[in-house]
């Protein structure tokens, strides 16, 4: 039985990934620092559910702490690194913190893997690395040297560190660029969750810009398909660092997204229109051809179906 170390293990993507890996027959060790970015109880609920499986163990700690990381790496075959300080807009307010967690933390993990002979590594990156000047659809071959937020810059820096460690130490690393992931247990600050909560409670929602900004929204079940493919890709012996887009390869306008959520809730939205926010890109759209060819990635969940699924989960969870 292979053991996977998952950082950020009881966050939104991390919690789903741990459950998927356990179901696939892996043993899983998780690290999470229960950062107070949002209510700790949300992560505690995920941790409690995962801990029902005897093949899961959780360590509470910081990925920048070499002692914590060393303890977590015991018996590990592959590391899936998701832990990060999240959010584009907050990164503008605290760039030093984002650099410390997202860059220093990633290097600590890579160096700990190197020193313990763990050569397989999967890095959770972001579509934000493409900035605003990359032609659509975004291809992994794009230079991606003009990020528009500190968060995006830290994710690109993490990818480059992965490339360096691959070249120096014969590691095999996949960097996965996630495109706006949503689904059950999505972080409460993210748009789909926030809009659903406000609309369900009869409150107005804030729309930044004229509604024409576009995102490539990707359902968590499709993301997990790509993650599993990447973990299996690291089984090959040849040292390599490669980058893969995990998206739906289609875009949805912000005003259309609001309309879809309102329709699923059967409400009429009251929209407060505000100026565009610094750090937000105009659009994201993934070229997923390489992920399909190499990882067997095959996204299936259309945004309309995914939103209905999310709204049903939200209502069951919150009683309205």
Residue, then its C-alpha position, 0 to 999 in steps of 0.5 A: x500500500x503506497x502512502x501519500x502525504x497531503x498538505x492542506x489535508x482538511x481544506x476544500x480540495x485537500x479533504x476531497x483528495x484525501x477521501x479519494x486517495x483512501x477510496x483508491x487504496x492509498x494510505x494517507x498522512x495529512x498535514x494542516x495548520x488549521x489556519x484561521x482564514x476561515x472557521x476552524x470548525x469547517x476543517x475539523x468536520x472534514x478531519x473527523x470524517x477522514x479519521x474514521x478510516x484507519x489508513x488516515x492520520x493527521x498531523x496539525x502543524x506548519x509546512x515551514x516547520x522542518x520537524x513537522x514535515x520530517x515526522x509527516x514524511x515517514x514511510x511516504x512514497x509521494x507528496x501532494x502539496x496543497x497547503x497555501x495561503x489562499x486568495x488573490x485579493x488578501x495577498x495584496x494586503x499581506x504579500x510577505x505572509x504569502x511569500x513566506x507560506x507559499x514559497x518558503x513552505x514549498x521549498x521546505x517540503x521539496x528539501x525535506x523530500x530530497x533529504x529523505x529520498x522521496x522523489x515523487x511530488x505533485x504541486x497544487x498551482x493555479x491558473x492565476x499564474x497566466x495573468x492577463x496577457x496570455x492568449x486564450x485558451x491558456x496553454x502550459x507552454x505560455x511563458x507566464x511571467x506577468x502575474x497580477x497578484x502576489x498570490x499568483x507570483x508565489x504560485x509561479x515561484x513554487x513551480x519554478x522551485x519544482x523545476x529546479x529540484x527536478x533538475x538538481x535531484x532527479x525528482x519527478x514532479x507534476x505542477x497542476x494549474x487548477x482553474x476556479x475549483x468549486x463543489x461541496x465544502x468549497x471555501x465560504x469566501x469563494x464566489x459560488x459559495x458566497x453568492x449562494x449564501x447571500x442569495x439564499x438569505x435574501x441579501x444583495x450580492x456585490x458584482x465587481x466590474x460589469x459582469x463580463x469577466x470570465x472564469x473556467x469553473x471546474x468541479x471538484x470531481x473533475x479536479x480529483x480525476x486529474x490529481x489521481x492521474x498526476x500521482x500515477x504519472x509520478x510513478x515513472x522512473x524518469x526524472x521530469x517536471x511538467x505542468x498540467x492545466x486542470x480546467x473545464x476548457x470553457x468560460x462562464x461570465x460573472x453575470x451568467x454565473x450569478x444568473x445560474x445560481x439564482x435560477x438554481x435557488x429560484x430567486x431574483x438576485x439583487x446586485x450591487x455593482x462595484x468597480x473591478x478589484x485589483x489583482x483579478x484577471x479578466x478571464x481564465x480558460x484552460x487548454x486541457x489537451x496535454x492533461x487529457x493525453x498524459x494524465x487521462x484527464x476527462x472533465x464531465x461536469x457542466x457548470x449548470x449541473x455543478x451549480x445545482x449539485x452545489x445548491x442542493x448540498x448547501x441547502x441540505x447543510x444549512x436547512x434552506 
